[in-house]
């Protein structure tokens, strides 16, 4: 159970970080000489779902009880 706990916590943290990174860091789309175009997607449904799943995995990892 300790391994499951550790995996859930790590996966939860990674999902939250990756979701926040996708939400707030603009992605470069086109870079042609002096012309630079970047797009910022913001909080879309996929990003919110990724963050929510990360929070659920983190909470599950924290509250999983060890068997004796």
C-alpha positions in Angstrom: 0.0 0.0 0.0 2.9 2.3 0.6 3.9 2.0 -3.1 0.3 2.7 -4.2 0.3 5.8 -1.9 3.6 7.1 -3.3 2.5 6.5 -6.9 -0.8 8.3 -6.4 0.9 11.3 -4.8 3.5 11.6 -7.5 1.0 11.2 -10.3 -1.3 13.8 -8.7 1.5 16.3 -8.3 2.6 15.8 -11.9 -0.9 16.2 -13.3 -1.5 19.4 -11.3 1.9 20.9 -12.4 1.4 19.9 -16.1 -2.2 21.2 -16.1 -1.1 24.6 -14.6 1.8 24.8 -17.1 -0.5 24.2 -20.0 -3.0 26.8 -18.7 -0.6 29.7 -18.0 2.4 29.3 -20.3 1.8 30.6 -23.8 2.7 28.1 -26.5 4.7 29.4 -29.5 2.9 28.7 -32.7 4.8 30.6 -35.4 8.2 32.3 -35.4 9.1 33.8 -38.8 11.9 36.4 -38.6 10.6 39.5 -36.8 7.0 38.2 -36.8 6.3 36.1 -33.7 2.8 34.7 -33.0 2.0 32.9 -29.8 -1.3 31.5 -28.5 -2.4 31.2 -25.0 -5.2 28.7 -24.6 -6.0 29.4 -20.9 -8.2 27.2 -18.8 -10.1 25.0 -21.2 -12.0 21.8 -20.3 -9.0 19.5 -20.9 -6.8 21.5 -18.6 -9.4 21.8 -15.9 -10.0 18.0 -16.1 -6.2 17.3 -15.8 -6.0 19.5 -12.7 -9.1 18.0 -11.2 -7.7 14.4 -11.7 -4.4 15.5 -10.2 -6.2 16.8 -7.1 -8.2 13.6 -6.8 -5.1 11.4 -7.2 -3.3 13.5 -4.6 -6.1 13.3 -2.1 -6.5 9.5 -2.7 -2.8 9.1 -2.1 -2.9 11.0 1.1 -6.0 9.3 2.5 -5.2 5.7 1.5 -4.9 3.6 4.6 -2.2 1.0 5.1 -3.2 -2.6 5.7 -1.9 -4.5 8.6 
